[in-house]
Amino acid sequence: MALLAGNEAGVEATLAEARHQGGDLAEVARDLIGPALDELGFMWHAGDVSIAEEHLATALISRAITRQAAPLPAPPLGAPRLLLSCLAGEFHELGVRIVAEVARSAGWQAEVLGANTPREAAIRFIAVHRPAAVGLSLALTAHLAECIRTVEEIRKVSPSTKILVGGYAFRHDRDLCGLTGADSCFADAVALRDWLYANRTAATRRCNAPHVESSCAAISEALRKKISSRR
């Protein structure tokens, strides 16, 4: 009701109360934000709310979750890097922005490429920065083929990068996970949070190893050369 009314203070108070009762960002995302946005989606399909009201709700959630995450400390120096991106054709980016805050709270550096990221651009970025993990968001099953192609190309340019997939599509059809070719699949933010905690130490050790071309905290030598050539 607060989302539909544009009541930002009400949205903030609801999330703050959940945090006060012991919920972390991942649990807030799974147990409050996800169901609320699902209900808005059902109402939109039924013609009970407009796309304008859906957009307003998305904006309110985005601001509220950012404020909830603000007091958390920054990830430590040398923390592993998680790159999050929506697939080409996917315009629902709120999920990856929420997940980015969850990842930071779990001690990872998190970067978001945003909605509808062209596959070629994402692959070039990954080839240069070599993140410890890449998370791809899939909301619509129609984009499954694009997800498969993206996973295949990431493997070619950065074999050591762990590839994660998640999003609305997997919450309703877990069988899709095995089709993507990804290393892990997540239906909600809590499952991803648990994976991030379990794999943080190994990812930090791997990305800071002397033989790794690009560390998690530093830009690669190839990118340094590009910057220098512009001066």
N, C-alpha and C positions, 0 to 999 in steps of 0.2 A: 504493500500500500504506500509506503514511503517513496519507493522508486517511482510509481505511477503518478504520485502527487508532486514529484519534483522536490520532495522534502529532504534536502541534503543533511540537515541536522538529525533527522530521524534515521536516515541510513547510517550516519556516523555513530549514532547512539546504539543502534542495533549491533553493529560490528564491535564497538567498544565493549558492550556488555558481554558478548561472546568471548572476547579476549580476557575480560576480567574473570570470567568463570573458568578460565584455564585453556581455552582453545587457542592453538597457534594459527598462523596464517593459512597453512594447508587445510586444517580442519574447518576454518571459517569459509574457505573457498569451496570445499566439498559439501559441507552441511548447511550453509546459508546461501552463499552466492549462487552456486550451481542450481539448486532447486528453484530459487527465485527467478533466475533468468530462464530456466526451462518453462516455468509457468507463464512468463511473459511471452515466450515463443509460442506456446499453445494458444494463448489469447490472441496473438497476432494472426495465427493461422485461422482462428475462428472469426476474425474480423472484429474482435472486441477492443483491440488497441491498434493504434496506427504505428507506422514505421518511425514517426517522429517521437512518439512516446518510448519506443524501444531504444532509439538512439539516446534519448535523455537518460534513461535508466543506465545504459552502458557508460555514459560519461560520469554519472554520479558514482557508480561502483569503482570506476578507474581512479577517481580522485580520492575516494574514501579508503581504498586499499593502499594507496600510496602513503596516505597519512598514517595509517596503522603500522606501516613498515618503517616509517621515518625514524623512530627511536632506536631501531636495531643497529648494531655496530657494522661498519663496513667490513667486507671479507678481508682476511689477513693478506699481507704481501705474499705472493707466490701461490695464492689459492688457485685451484683449477678453474678453467674457463668453460662455461656452458653457453653455447650460442643457440638462440631460439628464433624460429622463423615460421611464418605461415607459408604454405606451399603456394606456388603460382595458381591464381584463381581463387584463393581463400582470402576473404575479406574480414573474417571474424578474428580480430587480434587481441581482444580483451583477455582471452585465456592465456596467451603467451606472456602478456604483461603481468598478470597475476602470478604465473609460474616463475617469472623472473624474480619477483619479490620473495617467493618461497625459497628459491635457490640461494639468494643472498643470505637469507636467514639460516640456511644450512651450511654457510661458509664457502660458497662458490661465487666466483665472478660470473655475472649473468649479463648477456647482451641480447638485444631484441632487434631483429631486422625489420619487423613489422608485417603488415598485411600484403598479400599479393606480391611476394618477392620473386622476381624472375629467376628461374632455376639457374641460368647461366651466371647471373650476378652472385647468387648464393654460393655456387660452386667455386667461383674465383675467390671470393672472400675466405672460404674455408681452406682453400689451397694455400693462401698466404698466411693466415693466422693459426691454422692447425689447432683448433680448440680441443680440449680433452673430450668434450661431448657436444653433440648437436641434437636439439630437440625440434621435431617437426610437428606442426599442428594440422590435424585433418578433421574438419568439421563435417564435410560432405563426402559420402562414399563415392560420388561421381568423380572425385579427384584421387581415387586410389591408384590409378595407373600413373599419375604424376608423382605420387608419393614413392612408388616402386622405382621409377626412373631416377628420382632424386637420391634415394638411398644408394642405388647402384653407382651413381657418379661420385658421391661422397667417398665411397670405398676406394675408388680409383685414385683420387687426389690426396686422401688422408687416411690411409689404412688403419692407423692406430686410434682414430677418433671413434668413440662409442656413439652409436646412432640410436636415438630414442624417438618414439612416436607416441602421440596422445591426442586427445580431443574428443569432441562430442560423438563422432562416428564410432569410437571404440567403446563408449559407454553403453551402446545399444547392440553392438555386434562384436563380441570378443574374437570371433573367428577371423576377423580381418587382420588381426595382429600377425599371424603366421604368414600372411600373404605379402607383407610389406618388405620383408628381408631385414628389418631393423634388429638391433641387439636386444632391445627391451620395449615393451608397450605398456602404457599407463592409461587407466580409465579415469583417474582422479588425481588431485594434487597431493593427497596423503601418500599414495603409493609412490609417486615420484619423489616426494620428500624422503621417504625411507630409503629409496635407491641412492639418492644423493648423499645421505649420511653414510650409508654402507660403503660407498665407492669413493668418498672424498680423499681418504689417505692414499689409496692406490693411484688415483688420478693425479694427485699432487706430486707423488714420487715420479710418476711416468713423465709428466710434462716438464719437470725440472731436471730431468736426467741430462747429463752432458751431451749425449748423442742426439737428443731431440733438436730438430732444426729450429723450432720456434717455441719458446717457453710460454706458459699460461699468462705471465705477467708482462711480457715484453713483446714489442713488435718484431717481426722477422727482419733478417738482414735484407731480404729482397725489398721489403717495404721501406726500409731505411734508405736504400739506394734511390728509390723512386722519389722520396721526399727531398733528398739531397740534390737530385737532378733538377728540381723545380726552383732551386735558390739561385 
